[in-house]
Amino acid sequence: MYSQPGADELVRSSQKDTYYINWLNDSSSDISRGIIGSRLWIRWRRELQILTELAYFGLSTLSGYQTLGEEYCYLIQVDSSLKSIPSFSRRLLMIMLNTLAPYLLEKILNKLEKEIRSPALFGTLSESHRKRLGSIIPILKNLINLFQQIHTISFYFNGVFYHIAKRFTSIKHLLIRDTSKDKFAVITYKILGWLSFIQFVVSISQWLLIYIHPLMSQSKSQLSTSEGHPETVKIDHQISTSINIKCCLCLESCEYPTCTPCGHIFCWHCIAGWCKTKPECPLCRERTEASRLVHLHHYNPT
């Protein structure tokens, strides 16, 4: 009676869970904005989303029940033996990897990037060392994206683990209703797998051109610097420290600096979230629609 589900059932189940999680996030956001205000909500909105996801999976997966998406698709979680329900510790680890791990990894990388680009550290390093340190975090982020692409390609071909957390914890699914696999869906996901593989190869090629080629020409840039171009070092230092502009909403360095029509600069996520609740500038109260926000590329304050 029980059989392994196809990739389409796993995707449909995950989409259903995402729908309910987004609905809970919207509801909790409305409640939290009314209690703590829009400014504090913008600053802690990511943490509130994490708490909402933990509550959703804690009341379902951690308690030994199906999620709403799994119930919708008639799926149950099993361990690698396909004969028993995963243990409590394994379910807990899966939830932590699925919710907290991406959040903590993003925070750690952003913190390291700020420390590497801080003026105090840059002032004590040579130009070559600054370039090497400045490329560490982008390389790590690209490696993480490449790993996610490999995981997605593997899912399209095998149709077993849709989430990375379930791959690490070896938690699989069983289909608890009689059905025959959709052969057209299997072929479709195979085609998606090959297309994703081609995209992965293109991404690797672009990554090599962006990060490996500059390292090969580094000796030439060092030679031109040693011959006497002090203005090059000065410009590089200014560009490296331009991230230290403070956003008045989150009180942190601006990520993806965005300008309002009145000229004030905020993080993109901060001001976009603010305009959803209050279509006005947080500083001067001038009316500001989200469609009029301008993302500043290569912004270098003087």
VOLOVEX-650022 format. One record per residue: residue number from 1; residue in one letter; x, y, z of N, C-alpha, C in turn. Coordinates in Angstrom, 1 decimal. Layout:
<rs>
  seq  type     n.x     n.y     n.z    ca.x    ca.y    ca.z     c.x     c.y     c.z
  NUM     A       X       Y       Z       X       Y       Z       X       Y       Z
...
</rs>
This chain:
<rs>
  seq  type     n.x     n.y     n.z    ca.x    ca.y    ca.z     c.x     c.y     c.z
    1     M     0.8    -1.2     0.0     0.0     0.0     0.0     0.9     1.3     0.0
    2     Y     1.9     1.3     0.8     2.8     2.4     0.9     3.8     2.4    -0.3
    3     S     4.1     3.6    -0.8     5.1     3.7    -1.9     5.8     5.0    -1.7
    4     Q     7.0     5.1    -2.4     7.7     6.3    -2.4     7.0     7.4    -3.3
    5     P     6.9     8.6    -2.8     6.2     9.6    -3.7     7.1    10.1    -4.8
    6     G     6.5    10.7    -5.8     7.3    11.3    -6.8     7.7    12.7    -6.5
    7     A     8.5    13.3    -7.3     9.0    14.6    -7.1     7.8    15.6    -7.1
    8     D     6.8    15.4    -7.9     5.7    16.3    -7.9     4.9    16.4    -6.6
    9     E     4.8    15.2    -6.0     4.1    15.2    -4.7     4.9    15.9    -3.6
   10     L     6.2    15.8    -3.6     7.1    16.5    -2.7     7.0    18.0    -2.9
   11     V     7.1    18.4    -4.1     7.0    19.8    -4.4     5.7    20.4    -4.0
   12     R     4.6    19.7    -4.3     3.3    20.2    -4.0     3.1    20.3    -2.5
   13     S     3.6    19.3    -1.8     3.6    19.4    -0.3     4.3    20.5     0.3
   14     S     5.5    20.8    -0.3     6.3    21.9     0.2     5.7    23.2    -0.1
   15     Q     5.0    23.3    -1.3     4.4    24.6    -1.7     3.2    24.8    -0.8
   16     K     2.5    23.8    -0.4     1.3    24.0     0.6     1.8    24.4     1.9
   17     D     2.9    23.8     2.4     3.5    24.3     3.7     3.9    25.7     3.6
   18     T     4.6    26.1     2.5     5.0    27.5     2.3     3.8    28.5     2.3
   19     Y     2.7    28.0     1.7     1.5    28.9     1.7     1.0    29.2     3.1
   20     Y     0.9    28.1     3.9     0.4    28.3     5.3     1.4    29.1     6.2
   21     I     2.7    28.8     5.9     3.7    29.6     6.7     3.7    31.1     6.4
   22     N     3.5    31.4     5.1     3.4    32.8     4.7     2.1    33.4     5.3
   23     W     1.0    32.6     5.3    -0.2    33.2     5.9     0.0    33.4     7.4
   24     L     0.7    32.5     8.1     1.0    32.8     9.5     1.9    34.0     9.7
   25     N     2.9    34.1     8.8     3.8    35.3     8.9     3.1    36.6     8.7
   26     D     2.1    36.6     7.8     1.4    37.8     7.6     0.5    38.1     8.8
   27     S    -0.1    37.1     9.4    -0.9    37.3    10.5    -0.1    37.8    11.7
   28     S     1.0    37.1    12.0     1.9    37.5    13.1     2.5    38.9    12.9
   29     S     2.7    39.2    11.6     3.3    40.6    11.3     2.3    41.7    11.7
   30     D     1.0    41.4    11.3     0.0    42.4    11.6    -0.2    42.6    13.1
   31     I    -0.1    41.4    13.9    -0.3    41.5    15.3     0.9    42.2    16.0
   32     S     2.1    41.8    15.5     3.3    42.4    16.1     3.5    43.9    15.8
   33     R     3.1    44.3    14.6     3.1    45.7    14.3     2.2    46.6    15.2
   34     G     1.0    46.0    15.5     0.1    46.7    16.4     0.6    46.7    17.8
   35     I     1.4    45.8    18.2     1.9    45.8    19.6     3.2    46.6    19.8
   36     I     4.2    46.3    18.9     5.5    46.9    19.1     5.8    48.1    18.2
   37     G     4.9    48.3    17.2     5.1    49.4    16.2     5.9    49.0    15.0
   38     S     5.8    49.8    13.9     6.4    49.5    12.7     7.9    49.5    12.7
   39     R     8.5    50.4    13.5     9.9    50.5    13.5    10.6    49.3    14.1
   40     L    10.1    48.8    15.3    10.6    47.6    15.9    10.3    46.4    15.1
   41     W     9.1    46.4    14.5     8.8    45.2    13.6     9.7    45.1    12.5
   42     I    10.1    46.2    11.8    11.1    46.1    10.7    12.4    45.6    11.2
   43     R    12.8    46.0    12.4    14.1    45.6    12.9    14.2    44.1    13.2
   44     W    13.0    43.6    13.7    13.0    42.2    14.2    12.1    41.3    13.3
   45     R    11.8    41.7    12.1    10.8    40.9    11.3    11.4    39.6    10.9
   46     R    12.7    39.5    10.7    13.3    38.2    10.3    13.2    37.3    11.4
   47     E    13.5    37.7    12.7    13.4    36.9    13.8    12.0    36.4    14.1
   48     L    11.0    37.3    13.8     9.6    36.9    14.0     9.2    35.8    13.0
   49     Q     9.8    35.9    11.8     9.5    34.9    10.8    10.1    33.5    11.2
   50     I    11.3    33.6    11.8    11.9    32.3    12.2    11.1    31.7    13.4
   51     L    10.6    32.5    14.3     9.7    32.0    15.4     8.4    31.4    14.8
   52     T     7.9    32.0    13.8     6.7    31.5    13.2     6.9    30.1    12.5
   53     E     8.0    30.0    11.8     8.4    28.7    11.2     8.6    27.7    12.3
   54     L     9.3    28.0    13.4     9.6    27.1    14.4     8.3    26.7    15.1
   55     A     7.3    27.6    15.2     6.0    27.2    15.8     5.3    26.3    14.9
   56     Y     5.3    26.5    13.6     4.6    25.7    12.6     5.1    24.3    12.6
   57     F     6.5    24.1    12.5     7.0    22.8    12.5     7.1    22.2    13.8
   58     G     7.1    23.0    14.9     7.1    22.4    16.2     5.8    21.8    16.6
   59     L     4.7    22.4    16.1     3.4    21.9    16.4     3.0    20.7    15.5
   60     S     3.7    20.5    14.4     3.4    19.5    13.5     4.5    18.4    13.5
   61     T     5.6    18.7    12.8     6.7    17.7    12.7     7.3    17.2    14.0
   62     L     7.6    18.2    14.9     8.3    17.9    16.1     7.3    17.1    17.1
   63     S     6.1    17.4    17.0     5.1    16.7    17.8     4.7    15.3    17.3
   64     G     5.2    14.9    16.1     5.0    13.6    15.5     3.8    13.6    14.6
   65     Y     3.3    14.8    14.2     2.2    14.8    13.3     2.6    15.2    11.9
   66     Q     1.7    15.1    10.9     2.0    15.6     9.6     1.9    17.1     9.5
   67     T     2.6    17.7     8.6     2.4    19.1     8.3     1.1    19.2     7.5
   68     L     0.6    20.4     7.3    -0.6    20.6     6.5    -0.3    20.2     5.0
   69     G     0.9    20.5     4.6     1.3    20.1     3.2     1.4    18.6     3.0
   70     E     1.9    17.9     4.0     2.0    16.4     4.0     0.7    15.8     4.1
   71     E    -0.2    16.3     4.9    -1.6    15.8     5.0    -2.3    16.0     3.7
   72     Y    -2.1    17.1     3.1    -2.8    17.4     1.8    -2.4    16.4     0.7
   73     C    -1.1    16.0     0.7    -0.6    15.1    -0.3    -0.5    13.6     0.2
   74     Y    -1.0    13.4     1.4    -1.0    12.0     1.9     0.4    11.5     2.1
   75     L     1.3    12.2     2.7     2.7    11.9     2.9     2.9    11.7     4.4
   76     I     3.8    10.8     4.8     4.3    10.7     6.2     5.9    10.6     6.1
   77     Q     6.5    11.1     7.2     7.9    11.1     7.3     8.4     9.8     7.9
   78     V     9.5     9.3     7.3    10.1     8.0     7.8    11.6     8.2     7.8
   79     D    12.3     7.3     8.5    13.7     7.3     8.5    14.3     6.6     7.3
   80     S    15.6     6.4     7.2    16.2     5.8     6.1    15.8     4.4     5.8
   81     S    15.3     3.7     6.9    14.9     2.3     6.7    13.5     2.2     6.1
   82     L    12.8     3.3     6.0    11.4     3.3     5.4    10.5     2.5     6.2
   83     K    10.8     2.2     7.5     9.9     1.3     8.3     9.5     2.0     9.6
   84     S    10.0     3.1    10.0     9.7     3.7    11.3     9.7     5.2    11.1
   85     I     9.0     5.9    12.1     9.0     7.3    12.1    10.3     7.8    12.6
   86     P    10.8     8.9    12.1    12.1     9.5    12.6    12.1     9.8    14.1
   87     S    13.2     9.6    14.7    13.2     9.9    16.2    13.0    11.3    16.5
   88     F    12.7    11.6    17.7    12.5    13.0    18.1    13.8    13.9    17.9
   89     S    14.9    13.3    18.2    16.2    14.1    18.0    16.4    14.4    16.6
   90     R    16.1    13.4    15.7    16.3    13.6    14.3    15.4    14.7    13.7
   91     R    14.1    14.6    14.2    13.1    15.6    13.7    13.5    17.0    14.2
   92     L    14.0    17.1    15.4    14.5    18.4    16.0    15.6    18.9    15.2
   93     L    16.6    18.1    14.9    17.8    18.5    14.1    17.3    19.0    12.7
   94     M    16.4    18.3    12.1    15.9    18.7    10.8    15.3    20.0    10.8
   95     I    14.5    20.3    11.8    13.8    21.6    12.0    14.8    22.7    12.2
   96     M    15.8    22.5    13.0    16.9    23.5    13.3    17.7    23.8    12.0
   97     L    18.0    22.7    11.2    18.7    22.9    10.0    17.9    23.7     9.0
   98     N    16.6    23.4     9.0    15.7    24.0     8.0    15.4    25.5     8.3
   99     T    15.4    25.8     9.5    14.9    27.2     9.9    16.1    28.1    10.4
  100     L    16.8    27.6    11.4    17.8    28.4    12.1    19.1    28.4    11.3
  101     A    19.5    27.3    10.7    20.8    27.3    10.1    21.0    28.3     9.0
  102     P    20.0    28.5     8.0    20.2    29.6     7.0    20.3    31.0     7.7
  103     Y    19.5    31.2     8.7    19.5    32.5     9.4    20.8    32.8    10.0
  104     L    21.4    31.8    10.8    22.6    32.0    11.5    23.8    32.1    10.5
  105     L    23.7    31.3     9.4    24.8    31.4     8.4    24.8    32.8     7.8
  106     E    23.7    33.3     7.5    23.6    34.7     6.9    24.1    35.7     7.8
  107     K    23.8    35.6     9.1    24.2    36.6    10.1    25.8    36.5    10.2
  108     I    26.3    35.3    10.3    27.7    35.1    10.4    28.5    35.7     9.2
  109     L    28.0    35.4     8.0    28.7    35.9     6.8    28.6    37.5     6.8
  110     N    27.5    38.0     7.1    27.3    39.5     7.1    28.2    40.1     8.1
  111     K    28.3    39.5     9.3    29.2    40.0    10.3    30.7    40.0     9.9
  112     L    31.1    38.9     9.3    32.5    38.8     8.8    32.7    39.8     7.7
  113     E    31.8    40.0     6.8    32.0    40.9     5.8    32.1    42.4     6.3
  114     K    31.4    42.7     7.3    31.5    44.0     7.9    32.8    44.2     8.6
  115     E    33.3    43.1     9.3    34.6    43.2    10.0    35.7    43.3     9.0
  116     I    35.6    42.6     7.9    36.7    42.6     6.9    36.7    44.0     6.2
  117     R    35.6    44.6     6.0    35.6    45.9     5.3    35.6    47.1     6.2
  118     S    35.8    46.9     7.5    35.9    48.0     8.4    37.1    48.8     8.2
  119     P    37.0    50.2     8.3    38.1    51.0     8.1    39.4    50.7     9.0
  120     A    39.1    50.3    10.2    40.2    50.0    11.1    41.1    48.9    10.6
  121     L    40.4    47.8    10.0    41.2    46.7     9.5    41.8    47.1     8.1
  122     F    41.1    47.8     7.3    41.6    48.1     6.0    42.8    49.1     6.0
  123     G    42.9    49.9     7.1    44.0    50.8     7.2    45.3    50.2     7.5
  124     T    45.3    49.0     8.0    46.5    48.3     8.4    47.0    47.3     7.4
  125     L    46.3    47.1     6.3    46.6    46.1     5.3    47.0    46.7     4.0
  126     S    47.8    46.0     3.2    48.2    46.4     1.9    47.1    46.2     0.9
  127     E    47.2    46.7    -0.3    46.2    46.6    -1.3    45.9    45.2    -1.7
  128     S    46.9    44.4    -1.8    46.8    43.0    -2.2    46.0    42.2    -1.1
  129     H    46.3    42.5     0.1    45.7    41.8     1.2    44.2    42.2     1.3
  130     R    43.9    43.5     1.0    42.6    44.0     1.1    41.7    43.3     0.0
  131     K    42.3    43.1    -1.2    41.6    42.5    -2.2    41.3    41.0    -1.9
  132     R    42.3    40.4    -1.3    42.1    38.9    -1.0    41.0    38.8     0.1
  133     L    41.1    39.6     1.2    40.1    39.5     2.2    38.7    39.9     1.7
  134     G    38.6    40.9     0.8    37.3    41.4     0.3    36.7    40.4    -0.6
  135     S    37.4    39.4    -1.1    36.8    38.4    -2.0    36.4    37.1    -1.3
  136     I    36.7    37.0     0.0    36.5    35.8     0.8    35.0    35.6     0.9
  137     I    34.2    36.6     1.4    32.8    36.4     1.7    32.0    36.1     0.4
  138     P    32.3    36.9    -0.7    31.6    36.6    -2.0    31.8    35.2    -2.5
  139     I    33.1    34.7    -2.3    33.4    33.4    -2.7    32.6    32.3    -1.9
  140     L    32.5    32.6    -0.6    31.8    31.7     0.3    30.3    31.6    -0.1
  141     K    29.7    32.8    -0.3    28.3    32.9    -0.7    28.1    32.2    -2.0
  142     N    29.0    32.3    -3.0    28.8    31.6    -4.3    29.0    30.1    -4.1
  143     L    29.9    29.7    -3.2    30.0    28.3    -3.0    28.7    27.7    -2.4
  144     I    28.1    28.5    -1.5    26.8    28.0    -0.9    25.7    27.9    -2.0
  145     N    25.7    28.9    -2.9    24.7    28.9    -4.0    24.9    27.7    -4.9
  146     L    26.2    27.4    -5.1    26.5    26.2    -6.0    26.1    24.9    -5.3
  147     F    26.3    24.8    -4.0    25.9    23.6    -3.3    24.4    23.5    -3.4
  148     Q    23.6    24.6    -3.2    22.2    24.5    -3.4    21.8    24.1    -4.8
  149     Q    22.5    24.5    -5.8    22.2    24.1    -7.1    22.4    22.6    -7.3
  150     I    23.5    22.1    -6.7    23.8    20.7    -6.8    22.7    19.9    -6.2
  151     H    22.2    20.4    -5.0    21.1    19.7    -4.3    19.9    19.7    -5.1
  152     T    19.5    20.8    -5.8    18.3    20.9    -6.6    18.4    19.9    -7.8
  153     I    19.6    19.9    -8.4    19.8    19.0    -9.6    19.6    17.5    -9.1
  154     S    20.2    17.2    -8.0    20.0    15.8    -7.5    18.6    15.5    -7.2
  155     F    17.8    16.4    -6.7    16.4    16.2    -6.5    15.6    16.0    -7.8
  156     Y    15.9    16.8    -8.8    15.2    16.6   -10.1    15.5    15.2   -10.7
  157     F    16.7    14.7   -10.5    17.0    13.4   -11.1    16.5    12.2   -10.2
  158     N    16.6    12.4    -8.9    16.3    11.3    -8.0    14.9    11.4    -7.4
  159     G    14.5    12.6    -7.1    13.1    12.8    -6.6    13.0    12.3    -5.2
  160     V    14.0    12.5    -4.3    14.0    11.9    -2.9    14.0    13.1    -1.9
  161     F    15.0    13.9    -1.9    15.1    14.9    -0.9    14.9    16.3    -1.5
  162     Y    13.8    16.9    -1.1    13.5    18.2    -1.6    14.2    19.3    -0.8
  163     H    14.4    19.1     0.5    15.0    20.0     1.4    16.4    19.5     1.8
  164     I    17.4    20.4     1.9    18.7    20.1     2.3    18.8    19.5     3.7
  165     A    17.9    20.0     4.6    17.9    19.6     6.0    17.5    18.1     6.0
  166     K    16.5    17.7     5.2    16.1    16.3     5.2    17.2    15.4     4.5
  167     R    18.0    15.9     3.6    19.1    15.1     3.1    20.1    14.8     4.2
  168     F    20.4    15.9     5.0    21.4    15.7     6.0    20.9    14.7     7.1
  169     T    19.6    14.8     7.4    19.1    13.9     8.5    18.5    12.6     7.9
  170     S    18.5    12.4     6.6    18.0    11.1     6.0    16.6    10.9     6.3
  171     I    15.8    12.0     6.3    14.3    11.8     6.5    13.7    11.8     5.1
  172     K    13.0    10.7     4.9    12.3    10.5     3.6    10.8    10.6     3.8
  173     H    10.0    10.4     2.7     8.6    10.4     2.8     8.0     9.1     2.2
  174     L     6.9     8.7     2.6     6.1     7.6     2.0     4.7     8.1     1.7
  175     L     4.2     7.6     0.6     2.9     8.0     0.1     1.9     6.9     0.6
  176     I     0.9     7.4     1.3     0.0     6.5     2.0    -1.4     6.4     1.3
  177     R    -1.4     6.5     0.0    -2.6     6.3    -0.8    -2.2     5.6    -2.1
  178     D    -3.1     4.8    -2.6    -2.9     4.1    -3.8    -2.9     5.0    -5.0
  179     T    -1.8     5.1    -5.7    -1.7     5.9    -6.9    -0.6     5.4    -7.8
  180     S    -0.6     5.7    -9.0     0.4     5.4    -9.9     1.2     6.7   -10.3
  181     K     2.5     6.5   -10.4     3.3     7.7   -10.7     3.0     8.3   -12.1
  182     D     3.0     9.6   -12.1     2.8    10.3   -13.4     4.1    10.3   -14.2
  183     K     4.0     9.5   -15.3     5.2     9.3   -16.1     5.6    10.7   -16.7
  184     F     4.6    11.5   -17.1     4.9    12.8   -17.7     5.6    13.7   -16.7
  185     A     5.2    13.6   -15.4     5.9    14.4   -14.4     7.4    14.0   -14.2
  186     V     7.6    12.7   -14.3     9.0    12.1   -14.1     9.8    12.7   -15.3
  187     I     9.3    12.6   -16.5    10.1    13.1   -17.6    10.3    14.6   -17.5
  188     T     9.3    15.3   -17.0     9.4    16.8   -16.9    10.5    17.1   -15.9
  189     Y    10.6    16.4   -14.8    11.6    16.7   -13.8    13.0    16.3   -14.3
  190     K    13.1    15.3   -15.1    14.4    14.9   -15.7    14.9    16.0   -16.6
  191     I    13.9    16.6   -17.4    14.3    17.7   -18.3    14.8    18.9   -17.4
  192     L    14.0    19.2   -16.4    14.5    20.3   -15.5    15.8    20.0   -14.9
  193     G    16.1    18.7   -14.6    17.4    18.4   -14.1    18.5    18.7   -15.1
  194     W    18.3    18.3   -16.3    19.4    18.6   -17.3    19.5    20.1   -17.6
  195     L    18.4    20.8   -17.6    18.5    22.3   -17.7    19.2    22.9   -16.6
  196     S    18.9    22.4   -15.4    19.6    23.0   -14.2    21.1    22.6   -14.2
  197     F    21.4    21.4   -14.7    22.8    21.1   -14.8    23.5    22.0   -15.8
  198     I    22.9    22.3   -16.9    23.5    23.3   -17.9    23.7    24.6   -17.2
  199     Q    22.7    25.1   -16.5    22.8    26.4   -15.8    23.9    26.3   -14.7
  200     F    24.1    25.2   -14.1    25.2    25.0   -13.1    26.5    25.1   -13.7
  201     V    26.7    24.5   -14.9    28.0    24.6   -15.6    28.3    26.0   -16.0
  202     V    27.2    26.8   -16.5    27.4    28.2   -16.8    27.8    29.0   -15.6
  203     S    27.1    28.7   -14.5    27.4    29.4   -13.2    28.9    29.2   -12.8
  204     I    29.3    27.9   -12.9    30.7    27.6   -12.6    31.7    28.4   -13.5
  205     S    31.4    28.5   -14.8    32.2    29.2   -15.7    32.3    30.7   -15.4
  206     Q    31.1    31.3   -15.1    31.1    32.7   -14.7    31.8    32.9   -13.4
  207     W    31.7    32.0   -12.5    32.4    32.1   -11.2    33.9    32.1   -11.4
  208     L    34.4    31.2   -12.3    35.8    31.1   -12.5    36.3    32.4   -13.2
  209     L    35.5    33.0   -14.1    35.9    34.2   -14.8    36.0    35.4   -13.8
  210     I    35.0    35.4   -12.8    34.9    36.5   -11.9    36.0    36.5   -10.9
  211     Y    36.3    35.3   -10.3    37.1    35.2    -9.1    38.5    34.7    -9.4
  212     I    38.6    33.8   -10.4    39.9    33.2   -10.7    40.8    34.1   -11.6
  213     H    40.2    34.6   -12.6    40.9    35.4   -13.5    41.5    36.7   -12.9
  214     P    40.8    37.4   -12.0    41.5    38.5   -11.3    42.7    38.1   -10.5
  215     L    42.7    36.9    -9.9    43.8    36.5    -9.1    45.0    36.2   -10.0
  216     M    44.8    35.8   -11.3    45.9    35.6   -12.2    46.5    36.9   -12.6
  217     S    45.7    37.9   -12.7    46.2    39.2   -13.1    46.6    40.1   -12.0
  218     Q    46.6    39.6   -10.8    46.9    40.4    -9.6    48.4    40.9    -9.6
  219     S    49.3    40.1   -10.1    50.7    40.5   -10.2    50.8    41.8   -11.0
  220     K    50.0    41.9   -12.1    50.1    43.0   -12.9    49.6    44.3   -12.2
  221     S    48.5    44.1   -11.4    48.0    45.3   -10.7    49.0    45.7    -9.6
  222     Q    49.6    44.7    -9.0    50.6    45.1    -8.0    51.8    45.8    -8.6
  223     L    52.2    45.4    -9.8    53.3    46.1   -10.4    53.0    47.6   -10.8
  224     S    51.7    47.8   -11.3    51.3    49.1   -11.6    51.2    50.0   -10.4
  225     T    50.8    49.4    -9.2    50.7    50.2    -8.0    52.0    50.5    -7.5
  226     S    53.0    49.6    -7.6    54.3    49.9    -7.1    55.0    51.0    -7.9
  227     E    54.6    51.2    -9.2    55.2    52.2   -10.0    54.7    53.6    -9.6
  228     G    53.7    53.6    -8.8    53.3    54.9    -8.3    51.9    55.4    -8.8
  229     H    50.8    54.9    -8.2    49.5    55.4    -8.5    48.8    55.5    -7.1
  230     P    49.1    56.4    -6.3    48.5    56.5    -4.9    47.0    56.7    -5.0
  231     E    46.5    57.3    -6.1    45.0    57.6    -6.1    44.2    56.3    -6.2
  232     T    44.8    55.2    -6.8    44.1    53.9    -6.9    43.8    53.4    -5.6
  233     V    44.8    53.4    -4.6    44.6    52.9    -3.3    43.5    53.7    -2.6
  234     K    43.5    55.0    -2.8    42.5    55.8    -2.1    41.1    55.5    -2.6
  235     I    40.9    55.4    -3.9    39.6    55.1    -4.4    39.1    53.7    -3.9
  236     D    40.0    52.7    -3.9    39.6    51.4    -3.5    39.2    51.4    -2.0
  237     H    39.9    52.2    -1.2    39.5    52.3     0.2    38.1    52.9     0.4
  238     Q    37.8    53.9    -0.4    36.5    54.6    -0.3    35.4    53.6    -0.7
  239     I    35.6    52.9    -1.8    34.6    52.0    -2.2    34.4    50.9    -1.2
  240     S    35.4    50.4    -0.5    35.3    49.3     0.4    34.6    49.7     1.6
  241     T    34.6    51.0     2.0    34.0    51.4     3.3    32.7    52.1     3.0
  242     S    32.2    52.1     1.8    30.9    52.7     1.6    29.7    52.0     2.1
  243     I    29.9    50.7     2.6    28.9    49.9     3.2    28.5    50.4     4.6
  244     N    29.3    51.2     5.2    29.1    51.6     6.6    28.1    52.7     6.7
  245     I    27.3    53.0     5.7    26.2    54.0     5.9    25.1    53.3     6.8
  246     K    24.6    54.0     7.8    23.7    53.5     8.7    22.2    53.7     8.2
  247     C    21.4    52.6     8.3    20.0    52.7     8.1    19.3    53.1     9.4
  248     C    18.5    54.1     9.3    17.9    54.6    10.6    16.7    53.7    11.0
  249     L    16.3    52.7    10.2    15.3    51.8    10.6    15.8    50.6    11.4
  250     C    16.9    49.9    10.8    17.5    48.8    11.5    18.7    49.1    12.3
  251     L    19.2    50.4    12.1    20.4    50.9    12.9    21.6    50.0    12.5
  252     E    21.7    49.5    11.4    22.8    48.7    10.9    23.3    49.2     9.5
  253     S    24.4    48.7     9.1    24.9    49.2     7.8    23.9    48.8     6.7
  254     C    23.7    49.8     5.7    22.7    49.6     4.7    23.1    48.4     3.8
  255     E    22.1    47.5     3.6    22.2    46.5     2.6    21.3    46.8     1.4
  256     Y    21.9    46.8     0.2    21.2    47.3    -1.0    20.6    48.7    -0.7
  257     P    21.4    49.7    -0.6    21.0    51.0    -0.3    19.9    51.5    -1.3
  258     T    18.8    52.0    -0.7    17.7    52.5    -1.5    17.3    53.9    -1.1
  259     C    17.0    54.7    -2.1    16.7    56.1    -1.9    15.2    56.4    -2.1
  260     T    14.6    57.2    -1.2    13.3    57.6    -1.4    13.2    58.9    -2.2
  261     P    12.0    59.3    -2.7    12.0    60.5    -3.5    12.4    61.7    -2.8
  262     C    12.4    61.7    -1.5    12.8    62.9    -0.7    14.3    62.9    -0.5
  263     G    15.0    61.8    -0.9    16.5    61.8    -0.8    17.1    61.0     0.4
  264     H    16.3    60.4     1.2    16.8    59.6     2.4    17.1    58.2     1.9
  265     I    18.1    57.6     2.6    18.6    56.3     2.2    18.4    55.3     3.3
  266     F    17.9    54.1     2.9    17.6    53.0     3.8    18.1    51.7     3.2
  267     C    18.0    50.6     4.0    18.1    49.3     3.4    16.9    49.0     2.5
  268     W    17.1    48.3     1.5    16.0    48.0     0.6    14.9    47.3     1.3
  269     H    15.2    46.2     2.1    14.2    45.4     2.8    13.5    46.3     3.9
  270     C    14.2    47.2     4.5    13.7    48.0     5.6    12.6    48.9     5.0
  271     I    13.0    49.7     4.0    12.1    50.7     3.5    10.9    50.1     2.7
  272     A    11.2    49.0     2.0    10.1    48.3     1.3     9.1    47.8     2.3
  273     G     9.6    47.2     3.4     8.6    46.7     4.4     7.9    47.9     5.1
  274     W     8.6    49.0     5.3     7.9    50.2     5.9     6.8    50.7     5.0
  275     C     7.1    50.8     3.7     6.1    51.4     2.7     4.9    50.5     2.6
  276     K     5.0    49.2     2.9     3.8    48.3     2.8     2.8    48.7     3.9
  277     T     3.3    49.2     5.0     2.4    49.6     6.1     2.1    51.0     6.2
  278     K     3.2    51.9     5.9     3.0    53.3     5.9     3.7    53.9     4.6
  279     P     2.9    54.3     3.7     3.5    54.8     2.4     4.0    56.2     2.6
  280     E     5.0    56.4     3.5     5.6    57.7     3.7     7.1    57.5     4.2
  281     C     7.9    58.5     4.1     9.3    58.4     4.5     9.3    58.4     6.0
  282     P    10.1    57.5     6.6    10.2    57.4     8.1    10.8    58.7     8.7
  283     L    11.5    59.4     8.0    12.2    60.6     8.6    11.4    61.9     8.4
  284     C    11.0    62.2     7.2    10.4    63.5     6.9     8.9    63.4     6.7
  285     R     8.4    62.1     6.6     6.9    61.9     6.5     6.4    62.3     5.1
  286     E     7.2    62.5     4.2     6.8    62.8     2.8     6.2    61.5     2.2
  287     R     5.1    61.6     1.5     4.4    60.4     0.9     5.4    59.7     0.0
  288     T     5.5    58.4     0.2     6.4    57.6    -0.6     5.8    56.3    -1.0
  289     E     5.6    56.0    -2.3     5.1    54.8    -2.7     6.2    53.8    -3.0
  290     A     5.9    52.5    -2.8     7.0    51.5    -3.0     7.5    51.5    -4.4
  291     S     6.7    51.9    -5.4     7.1    51.9    -6.8     8.0    53.0    -7.1
  292     R     8.2    54.0    -6.2     9.1    55.1    -6.4    10.4    55.0    -5.7
  293     L    10.6    53.9    -5.1    11.9    53.6    -4.4    13.0    53.3    -5.5
  294     V    14.2    53.8    -5.3    15.3    53.7    -6.2    16.4    53.0    -5.6
  295     H    16.8    51.8    -6.1    17.9    51.1    -5.6    19.2    51.7    -6.1
  296     L    20.1    52.0    -5.3    21.4    52.7    -5.7    22.5    51.7    -5.9
  297     H    22.9    51.6    -7.2    23.9    50.7    -7.6    25.3    51.4    -7.5
  298     H    26.3    50.8    -6.9    27.7    51.3    -6.9    27.6    52.7    -6.2
  299     Y    26.9    52.8    -5.1    26.7    54.1    -4.5    28.0    54.4    -3.6
  300     N    28.6    55.6    -3.8    29.8    55.9    -3.1    29.6    57.3    -2.5
  301     P    29.3    57.5    -1.2    29.0    58.8    -0.7    30.3    59.6    -0.6
  302     T    30.2    60.9    -0.8    31.3    61.8    -0.7    31.1    62.7     0.5
</rs>
